[in-house]
Amino acid sequence: MTRTLSAVTFLSPRCPPPISPSGNSGNLSRKLGRRDRAQLALDRWSSFERVYWSAHAARQAPGLTVNEQKRVKNFLGALL
């Protein structure tokens, strides 16, 4: 059984109302939000770099067939 979320789900009496931030914490959450987004971007870039260079090293490895080399080359091209 697949369940989907809709506006009705969030407007039901069982769902608590959203908490509105106070004036002071809004500025703090924006600062933390920026820092979190920056960290997330760095983490994504780091993951991308690891995958890219692993595939690049695999492509350079001896013993790959021509078809395997083409697959790795296509994978690297899709990353960029």
N, C-alpha and C positions, 0 to 999 in steps of 0.2 A: 504494500500500500504506500503510495507516494503522497506526502503532505506538502502543500504549498502555503506560503505565507501571503497574506493579503492585508489590506488596511483594516478589514473586519477583525482580524486576529489582534491587532494592536489597539483597537478601539473597544475591545470587549471589556466588560466589568472586571474580569479576572486579571487583566493586565494593569499593573500600577501605572499611574500617570508619570510622565517624564519629569525628572528632577531639573529644575531650572537653576543654573549656576548663579551664585551671588556676583556682584560687581567686581570684587577683588579677584576671585578665582578665575574669572574669564581671561584676564591678562596672563595669569600663570598658566592656564591650560593652553593658551596660544603659544607661549614660549615653549612649553613642553611639547606641544604638537609639532612645532617647527623642528625642534631637536629630534623628536621621534621620526619625523619624515626624513630628515637628513640622515639619520642612522639607518633607516630602512633603505634609502637610496644607496648608501655605502655597502650595506649587506648584499643588496641585489647585484651591485656592480662586482663585488668580490666573488659572489657565486658565479656570475657570468664569466668573469676572468678565469676562474678555476675550470669551468666546463670548457671554455674556448681553448685554453692551453692544454688541457688533457686531450681533447680531440686533435689538436694540432700535433701533439707528441705522438698520438696513436697513428696519425697519418704518416709521420716520418719514420715510424717503426718498420724495421725490415720484416719481410715475411707476409705482408698483406697482399692479397690478390688484387688485380686491377679493379675488379668490381667493389671490393672492400674499400680501396683507396677512393674510388668515385663516391661511394656512400658517405665516407667521412668528409670528403671535400664538399659535397652537397649539404651535409649537416652544418659545416662551418659557414657556408654561404648563407644558410637559413638563419644562423645566429646574428649575422651582421645585417 
